[in-house]
């Protein structure tokens, strides 16, 4: 009897050892985090300490050069002058700066190459729609992304902050097209969303946030786009985004974040409703994971 059991066990062991090993599960390629950083300013005045934080984050005081992109502005020369001045007031050399006011369909290769290799790209304020009209589906768009992936810091203020998102707040209201600056309702299909640079894919940026009381606008956007984190950055305040994910608050005021984790949105006569929204009020020095 024992001999029979031993034979049976050896047979089972032999079968087990000769079976082909299971195929390993195919690994999903991990998304490579960009080497660069984002410095997103909510507009308004930029105190020297805030600009110094941008200088240190980018490393521009050690090496490299800065490219100013003023296409958002109706007065690009003036925007360029003051954009450069905020840095030279801190001791940076004017020789480190170039400015390219690209026009739609006109993208000189030498300027694109310079943009691609910049250490810091700075996007001025103005109208984010004007900027994206020039940049969307262009060599400028590609060069900004290449620079960011390679280690450049991409900075922007006001309109230059709004363009950071893939889903960009245009500032226009569909239901109330006459602009007043007062967002008095929380209604579905009201806030117009355009296509931004897409340097942030899971967050939507709003700027001048607390000073201009734009909470209704951000609530509307987050309820309409539950997969996104709404980030309202106040004036003279910024977030530094590293590794495409970790955001740190700099400056003098607050950053508001709003998430709709449950995705439970209801519409009643165009009025938006939602449950399970998560609100954070972040102070300078606070951090947030965007993903």
SVG drawing of the C-alpha trace seen along z (x, -y; Angstrom):
<svg xmlns="http://www.w3.org/2000/svg" viewBox="-37 -98 62 100">
<polyline fill="none" stroke="black" stroke-width="0.4" points="0.0,0.0 2.8,-2.4 4.6,-1.6 1.4,-2.4 1.1,-5.8 4.8,-6.6 4.3,-5.8 1.2,-8.0 3.0,-11.0 6.0,-10.7 3.6,-10.7 1.8,-13.8 5.2,-15.6 6.4,-14.7 3.2,-16.1 3.5,-19.3 7.2,-19.8 6.6,-19.2 3.7,-21.6 4.5,-24.8 4.9,-27.8 2.1,-30.3 2.6,-33.3 3.5,-36.4 0.9,-39.2 1.8,-41.8 2.9,-44.9 1.2,-48.1 3.9,-50.6 4.1,-53.2 3.6,-56.8 6.9,-58.6 6.7,-61.7 8.0,-64.8 11.4,-66.0 10.3,-69.6 8.1,-71.7 5.1,-73.9 4.9,-77.2 1.3,-78.4 0.5,-82.0 -3.0,-83.1 -2.4,-86.6 -2.2,-90.0 1.0,-91.4 4.0,-89.1 6.0,-90.0 9.8,-89.5 9.6,-86.5 7.2,-84.8 9.4,-85.5 12.4,-84.3 10.7,-81.0 10.2,-80.6 13.9,-81.5 15.0,-78.9 12.6,-76.2 13.8,-76.6 17.5,-76.9 17.8,-79.8 20.1,-81.7 22.7,-78.9 22.4,-78.2 20.2,-78.4 17.9,-81.1 14.3,-82.3 11.8,-82.6 8.8,-84.9 5.6,-84.1 3.3,-87.2 0.7,-86.0 -2.1,-86.2 -1.6,-90.0 -3.1,-92.7 0.1,-94.6 2.8,-92.0 5.7,-94.4 4.5,-95.9 3.9,-92.4 7.3,-91.3 9.0,-94.3 7.4,-93.8 7.8,-90.0 11.6,-90.5 11.8,-93.3 10.5,-91.2 13.5,-88.9 16.2,-91.5 15.0,-93.3 16.3,-90.2 19.7,-90.4 19.3,-88.2 21.0,-89.4 18.8,-90.8 21.0,-88.7 19.3,-85.6 15.9,-86.6 14.3,-86.2 10.7,-86.9 8.8,-85.4 5.4,-86.8 4.4,-84.0 1.6,-84.5 -0.8,-81.9 0.8,-80.0 4.2,-81.8 6.6,-79.7 10.3,-80.4 12.4,-77.3 15.1,-79.1 12.6,-80.5 11.0,-77.0 14.5,-75.5 15.2,-78.2 11.9,-77.5 12.5,-73.8 15.8,-74.2 14.8,-77.0 15.3,-76.4 12.3,-78.5 9.3,-79.4 7.1,-82.2 3.6,-82.8 2.2,-86.3 -1.4,-87.2 -4.1,-88.5 -6.6,-86.3 -6.0,-82.5 -8.2,-82.1 -5.9,-84.4 -2.9,-82.4 -4.4,-79.0 -5.6,-80.3 -1.9,-80.8 -0.5,-77.8 -3.0,-74.9 -1.8,-72.2 1.4,-74.1 5.2,-73.6 5.0,-76.0 2.7,-73.5 5.1,-70.6 8.2,-72.6 6.6,-73.5 5.8,-69.9 9.3,-68.8 10.9,-71.4 8.7,-70.3 9.5,-66.6 13.2,-67.4 13.4,-69.4 12.3,-73.0 10.0,-74.9 6.8,-76.2 5.4,-79.2 2.4,-81.4 0.3,-84.0 -3.4,-84.7 -4.2,-83.7 -0.8,-82.0 -2.1,-79.9 -5.4,-79.0 -3.7,-77.5 -1.9,-74.9 -4.9,-72.6 -6.0,-70.3 -9.6,-71.4 -9.2,-75.2 -11.7,-77.7 -12.2,-80.2 -14.0,-82.8 -17.1,-82.7 -20.6,-81.7 -23.0,-80.1 -26.2,-80.9 -25.1,-84.4 -22.9,-85.6 -22.6,-89.2 -19.5,-89.3 -19.9,-90.9 -17.2,-89.2 -19.9,-87.9 -20.7,-84.2 -24.1,-84.3 -25.4,-80.8 -24.4,-77.1 -25.9,-75.8 -25.2,-73.0 -23.7,-73.5 -22.9,-77.1 -19.1,-77.5 -17.3,-77.2 -14.4,-74.9 -11.7,-75.0 -8.5,-73.1 -5.5,-74.2 -1.8,-73.1 -2.6,-69.9 0.4,-70.1 -2.2,-69.2 -4.6,-66.4 -6.5,-65.8 -6.9,-69.4 -8.6,-72.6 -7.0,-75.9 -9.0,-79.0 -7.1,-82.2 -7.6,-85.5 -9.8,-83.1 -10.6,-84.4 -10.1,-88.1 -12.7,-87.9 -15.0,-85.5 -15.0,-82.8 -16.3,-79.9 -19.5,-79.5 -17.6,-79.1 -15.3,-76.4 -18.2,-74.5 -20.0,-74.5 -16.9,-73.3 -16.2,-70.5 -19.8,-69.3 -19.8,-69.3 -16.4,-67.5 -16.3,-65.1 -13.0,-63.4 -11.1,-66.7 -9.7,-68.5 -10.7,-72.2 -7.8,-74.4 -8.5,-78.1 -5.3,-80.0 -5.6,-83.5 -3.7,-86.6 0.0,-86.9 -0.1,-83.1 1.2,-80.1 1.5,-76.4 4.7,-74.6 4.0,-71.2 6.8,-68.6 6.9,-65.1 3.6,-66.0 1.8,-65.4 2.9,-67.1 1.8,-70.7 3.1,-73.1 1.6,-76.5 3.8,-79.6 2.9,-83.2 0.8,-85.3 -2.8,-83.9 -4.7,-80.7 -5.4,-78.0 -8.8,-76.3 -9.2,-72.7 -12.5,-71.1 -13.1,-67.5 -16.3,-65.7 -15.2,-62.1 -18.7,-60.5 -19.6,-61.9 -23.2,-62.1 -24.4,-65.1 -28.1,-66.0 -29.7,-68.6 -33.0,-70.2 -34.2,-72.9 -30.6,-73.6 -29.6,-73.9 -26.7,-71.7 -26.7,-69.6 -24.1,-67.3 -23.2,-65.3 -19.8,-64.3 -17.8,-67.3 -14.4,-67.7 -13.2,-71.2 -9.7,-72.2 -8.3,-75.6 -4.5,-75.4 -2.1,-77.9 1.4,-78.8 3.6,-75.7 0.7,-73.2 1.0,-70.4 -1.5,-68.5 -1.2,-65.4 -3.1,-66.1 -3.6,-62.4"/>
</svg>
